[in-house]
């Protein structure tokens, strides 16, 4: 049986990893426009990830 809380923890961990990847990439000098193209995310998502 799958525990819903464990599944939620996995999803949150994956989201956090993605946020950190975007943050580190943007912090390294990649523009929001390029992140939108390469990661398929919006500029708003980039902004959220980079203001952690």
Buried (B, 14 or more C-beta within 10 A) or exposed (E): EEEEEEEEEEEEEEEEEBBEEBBEBBEEEBEBEEBBEEBEBEEEBBEBBBEE
